[in-house]
Each structure stands twice: as structure tokens, then as C-alpha cells.
Amino acid sequence: MKIMVFGAAGDVGQRFVAEALTQGYEVTALVRRESQTSLFPEQVKVVLGELDESEELIDVCFTPRFRARRITGFFDGPSDRNC
């Protein structure tokens, strides 16, 4: 299954990407700065852009088709109830 992570260069985003990879997901990571593209292993597709660039995001999100799905096992404890 394919997922896209917005904010992938942040602390939580990087941990989320790593967990998604260990669970076998194909990951696309959205980052804002070109210097952040080197934060991820080769198997991660890194897209450079901003959330307000709607045309580019539509292309990335819907080609190929992505489905929203919660990855289990990433967050542990009571704080997970509201995720």
C-alpha cells in the first residue's frame, strides 16, 4: 500500500516514515526544502513542495491513487486515542 507523509522532515514525520517502511508501505514524503531530501533512504519518494501548492499536490496525491489509512504501532499509550 502507498502512503504520503506531509511534514515528513519534522521529528514526528521522520519517525512516521521509518515506521511505515518497516511495515512495508511505499512512502512518498513531502518536504519544503531541497536540503531535506537527503533525510530519507532511497526507497522513499521525496516530493519538494508546499501544502498551498494545490496543483502539484493534486498530481502527487492522486497519481497514483492514495488511500488514507492509520498505521498501527507507531504511537503507544493514552495519547493514541485521539489520533
Sequence and secondary structure as in RCSB ss.txt:
>XXXX:A:sequence
MKIMVFGAAGDVGQRFVAEALTQGYEVTALVRRESQTSLFPEQVKVVLGELDESEELIDVCFTPRFRARRITGFF
DGPSDRNC
>XXXX:A:secstr
 EEEEETTTSHHHHHHHHHHHHTT EEEEEESSGGGGGGS TTSEEEE  TT HHHHHHHHHTTB      TTSS
 SGGGGG 
